[in-house]
Amino acid sequence: MRDENPESFATIIGMPILLGGSSTVGFIRRFMDVYGTPNCFSPESMCYRHQIIGYILTTGKFSVADVENSNCIVVWGHNPHASKPPLAWRIEKSRKRGAYLIVIDPRKTKVAKMADIHLQIKPGTDIYLALGFMKVIVEEGLYDSDFVSKFCYGFEELKGHLNKFSLEEISEITWIDVEDIVDSARLFAKTKPACIVQGVNALDQNPSGIQNSRSIAILHAITGNIDVKGGFVRAGRVHTRNLRLPELLKNPPLGIKEHPLFYQIWNTYLGEGQGMYLYDAVLKGYPYKIRGIFVSGSNPVLTWPDTNKTVEMLKEVEFLAVMDMFMTETAKHADLFLPAGSFLERWELVDYYSVIFGIPYMMLRKKVIQPLGESKGDVEFWLELARRMGFKEQFPWKSVEEVIDWVLEPTGYSFDDLNERYPSGVWSGEVKYLEYLKRGFKTPSKKVELYSKTLEELNLPPLPSPLHETREEDEVLIITGARDVYYTHSQMRNVERLRKFVSEPYAEINPETARKYGIRDGEYMMIKTERGSIKIMAKFTEDIAKNVVSIPHGWSEGNVNVLTPHDPADPISGCPMLKGIIARAVEKEKLVERRE
């Protein structure tokens, strides 16, 4: 396969690999670089990468909300009590000392019940609400005129753009009263400092995903909340040595011709393919045939969109290898199954929160027992494979410990340091307040780019703009991806003790919506889209907006990704649409059908 066309081989890695740290991810991608294929894919094709792109396009860097020091916190499309408890605890602490809290979510989550204002938004209309916030802030003169005049590019263009939208129109589209939009925008703009906590992927997974993230950055900028304590700040990263060798590659990966910013933004190299283009490469041979796939720590049959098409793709590929701890729904289709060592059976350098969330912390995950049977850790496996492939020059290390030592060298720490002297890890770096006064912004204009010339040159909207049509009021919209504290994606559902808490998937639905279709609480219902149908139990709750159904992902029973599309939706990043999907009729007049 390599001799004929190395690009015909692809890898899919999952969250267990990403959470294993940059050295594990980098090591696998280094192998692919040496092998000669650029086609590495991960959950970032549909998760989180998109807000990184949006922030960098706007401010030249990736920043995070400093909730501990903020006096007004906006939680937008995020349920931290279920998905990121340490963040929830920090928000609760700030709330107790008097910080205001605004929550934007179609579900009345635990954090929403704590809020001063809860905006129960229509799924997929976040870009309109962001424009509404900007409109109030700009037209009422609540913006930071000094920061805007000195450090923002394109303010006049943004001001003119906002004239295209009325608050009444925005209210109708978003389901949020004009008064609530105005009150929220004023509270955010007038309270100093303020910050917005964006959800992990809730704002990404629709056609306006990148524009949503740009809007978050812009709202911080025009209110003077960039690089200030309690605002939108950049923490110092742990600078480990990069394992990648991209100079060995001849061509970019799949999807990058269509979405170049997913691969690289100016001098920021992201270096990954857009996985939504893997389907056509396998099934149609477009733009060329993918013949082999290696899946590591991922379960795309349950976690990638359009399950029926995903299964078709895995059956079509000539060779499928899966490395995992369990015989997953994906592994059942494999030609070769390789047993992965658990976290107790391998050494790993964990610095994921530095790379992704801007938290400059790293630690060594300890090897407690020898691997059972033939299981191996990921770095150990790929190191051995590299030796057998004849890649000794690019893989000179004899052990995982040596790899970690090499990666750590720029930090001043060693494997032994993290194993013996600092067993609970180390902090490396600090929050960069007022960083722009020293280095400006790493954008072409050296300012915060409210108006993006980069997007304009790609014939994409240079200002935050809605990129899809709004829908009719009587449609039932499906949202998916809501976290459950007991499970992570498709993991943990084989743990009997956890299944006692949540034994099967359920769809949250407002009782008023359910009654229209003759559905009763606790009964099964059939939900259909143009891609397929699933049977799932109805769970009544007043805490979800009417005409919205929230379905968890990661279950083999009632697999919601049977319903979701894989087609690239966001023209900038290629992210598919997984929020606000229209439920189709079992009969033309019905969207949801009751099953006895």
C-alpha positions, -999 to +999 in steps of 0.1 A: +000+000+000+028+024+009+048+017-023+018+024-045+003+054-027+011+062+009-018+087+010-043+058+007-037+050+043-054+070+071-057+070+108-086+080+131-077+087+167-101+094+195-104+113+227-084+088+248-054+095+225-059+133+225-063+132+263-031+112+264-012+143+256+006+160+227+035+135+228+012+105+222-007+123+194+025+137+180+041+103+179+013+087+159+013+117+135+051+115+132+048+079+121+022+090+095+046+118+083+074+094+078+051+068+062+041+096+037+004+101+044-011+134+056-045+117+064-048+119+102-083+126+116-096+131+151-128+143+169-116+178+161-132+175+127-164+182+146-154+194+180-134+223+195-109+229+167-134+253+152-134+278+181-096+276+181-097+287+145-123+314+152-103+329+180-070+329+161-086+344+130-098+373+153-071+379+179-042+358+166-042+336+196-063+312+216-076+326+249-099+313+277-124+329+300-109+339+334-140+330+354-123+332+388-117+369+385-147+379+365-176+400+377-199+390+349-198+355+334-217+344+303-219+307+299-229+301+263-239+266+252-221+249+280-231+226+308-200+225+330-216+205+359-219+175+335-189+181+312-163+200+331-170+200+369-138+219+379-150+248+358-185+246+374-169+248+408-150+280+398-182+295+384-200+287+417-172+303+437-174+335+416-211+335+419-209+333+457-187+364+458-213+383+438-204+378+401-233+381+377-242+351+356-259+349+322-266+315+307-275+309+270-289+274+264-321+258+251-319+236+282-324+248+318-292+231+331-279+233+367-258+264+358-288+280+341-308+276+373-281+295+391-282+324+366-294+360+369-306+357+333-313+325+313-317+329+276-335+298+263-323+301+227-335+283+196-308+258+185-286+270+157-294+308+160-265+318+183-250+340+156-281+361+156-280+366+193-243+375+192-251+401+165-279+414+188-255+418+217-231+437+194-258+459+181-269+470+216-233+475+227-223+495+196-255+516+192-257+525+229-221+534+230-212+508+256-181+497+238-145+505+250-138+533+225-101+536+235-094+499+229-115+498+198-098+528+182-063+517+190-064+479+188-093+468+166-095+466+128-128+470+110-150+487+136-168+509+111-175+480+088-189+460+118-210+490+127-225+492+092-230+455+092-251+456+124-275+480+107-287+451+086-304+435+116-332+446+139-336+435+174-372+425+166-360+402+138-333+387+160-359+382+188-382+363+164-354+341+151-338+333+185-370+329+206-356+355+230-375+387+240-360+420+229-359+432+265-339+401+276-314+406+247-309+443+257-306+436+294-281+409+289-259+429+265-260+459+288-250+438+318-221+422+300-209+455+286-212+476+317-198+451+342-160+450+344-143+426+340-166+402+321-160+370+301-178+345+280-174+307+285-180+290+252-192+254+252-169+227+240-188+223+207-223+236+210-216+267+189-193+248+165-217+223+151-237+243+126-230+263+095-221+295+114-196+276+138-165+296+131-185+329+129-199+320+163-165+317+178-153+349+160-183+366+176-173+355+211-138+369+206-153+402+191-176+407+221-146+404+244-127+429+223-152+456+218-159+457+256-122+459+265-121+424+280-091+411+261-060+403+282-074+417+314-078+399+347-113+384+347-117+386+309-104+367+279-068+357+286-040+336+273-022+313+297+014+303+290+017+270+273+039+241+282+064+242+254+074+206+248+093+195+217+072+189+186+074+154+172+058+162+138+078+160+105+053+177+081+081+186+057+082+150+046+046+152+032+040+160-004+003+170-002-022+183+023-048+159+038-083+154+027-106+184+030-079+210+031-083+221-005-119+230+005-111+243+040-075+255+041-079+273+075-086+240+091-049+230+084-031+263+089-038+299+098-010+322+089+020+308+109-002+286+131+001+250+119-028+228+129-018+199+107-049+177+104-074+166+078-111+172+078-126+138+085-159+146+068-141+141+035-130+105+044-164+091+035-161+101-002-125+090-004-134+055+007-167+051-010-162+071-042-125+073-045-127+110-045-103+128-048-084+095-045-090+061-029-084+055+008-077+018+010-066+013+047-077+028+080-061+024+114-085+034+143-069+041+177-090+048+208-119+059+187-154+045+181-167+062+149-197+039+145-211+056+176-193+090+177-190+101+140-221+115+122-242+095+097-237+061+113-251+041+083-226+058+060-198+053+085-205+016+087-207+014+049-173+032+048-157+008+073-170-022+054-158-009+021-122-001+031-097-029+021-080-031+055-093-019+088-072-022+120-086-011+154-066-007+186-087-005+217-093-020+251-127-033+242-145-049+213-164-018+204-191-013+177-163-001+154-139-030+163-165-055+153-158-045+117-120-047+119-098-071+100-072-068+128-079-060+164-050-049+186-053-048+224-045-014+239-030-011+273-050+007+299-038+040+316-024+018+344-002-001+319+017+027+302+037+059+306+022+090+292+031+127+293-002+145+299-003+181+288-036+182+270-050+210+290-020+232+281-025+225+244-063+228+242-075+248+272-045+271+278-038+257+313+000+254+316+002+222+336+017+188+328+022+156+346+034+121+340+007+094+340+024+065+358+028+029+346+016+009+376+015-026+363+031-045+334+008-048+304-016-078+305-014-103+277-003-088+245-016-053+252+006-023+246+005+015+251+001+035+220+036+051+219+051+016+225+031+001+197+040+028+171+076+028+182+078-010+176+060-006+142+084+021+131+113-002+139+098-030+118+090-006+090+127+005+088+121+040+101+149+038+127+165+071+116+133+091+124+126+069+155+159+065+173+145+059+208+146+026+225+118+031+249+088+052+258+108+067+286+134+080+261+106+095+239+092+114+268+127+126+279+133+139+243+099+157+242+104+173+276+139+187+269+128+223+262+109+225+295+139+218+316+123+188+332+130+151+326+111+119+328+127+112+362+118+146+374+081+141+367+082+105+379+100+110+412+105+147+422+071+160+409+047+130+408+016+152+409+028+174+380+041+209+375+028+243+365+048+259+337+038+294+326+014+321+337-015+341+325-005+369+301-023+401+312-021+431+288+000+410+265-010+430+234+008+461+248+041+443+244+036+422+213+004+434+196-019+408+181-005+381+158-029+390+129-020+405+096-032+439+108-015+435+142-049+443+157-081+424+167-097+417+133-134+424+136-133+424+098-112+395+085-093+402+053-082+365+054-118+353+051-126+379+024-097+366+003-112+332+005-146+346-007-161+340+028-179+366+049-154+388+066-178+398+093-198+375+116-228+365+094-256+339+095-247+312+071-280+292+071-317+299+069-339+300+099-367+274+102-404+273+107-417+276+142-436+242+142-405+221+134-390+198+160-353+204+162-328+178+174-298+187+194-272+161+204-239+160+223-252+169+258-229+154+283-237+130+311-214+131+341-213+092+342-201+087+307-176+102+282-187+099+246-191+061+240-169+052+270-180+036+303-213+022+292-199-013+299-194-004+336-222-021+354-221+003+384-225+033+361-253+016+341-273+016+374-275+054+372-283+057+335-292+023+320-303+034+286-305+066+264-335+089+266-346+119+247-355+150+267-386+166+254-410+193+267-443+178+278-462+203+256-443+192+225-447+155+233-485+158+238-489+171+202-477+137+190-495+116+216-463+107+234-463+099+271-435+102+296-413+070+298-427+056+265-406+048+235-409+071+205-395+069+170-375+099+157-367+101+121-346+123+098-338+119+061-309+096+071-326+071+093-347+065+125-341+054+160-363+042+189-357+060+221-374+066+255-391+099+260-382+118+292-405+147+300-389+179+313-400+215+316-363+224+314-360+221+277-374+246+252-406+236+233-401+220+199-366+208+208-355+172+215-321+166+232-306+131+225-273+119+240-247+104+217-224+074+223-250+047+229-253+016+207-290+016+216-308+045+202-277+057+184-284+094+176-258+095+149-281+074+127-300+107+124-271+131+119-255+143+086-218+140+078-218+166+051-195+196+058-218+224+069-195+253+080-178+266+048-148+277+068-140+246+088-161+218+072-178+210+106-210+190+101-243+202+115-252+183+147-273+210+164-307+221+153-313+191+129-349+190+116-368+159+126-386+145+095-421+130+093-430+093+098-460+106+080-459+140+064-478+158+091-459+142+120-423+147+131-422+123+160-443+091+162-454+073+193-446+036+196-467+013+218 
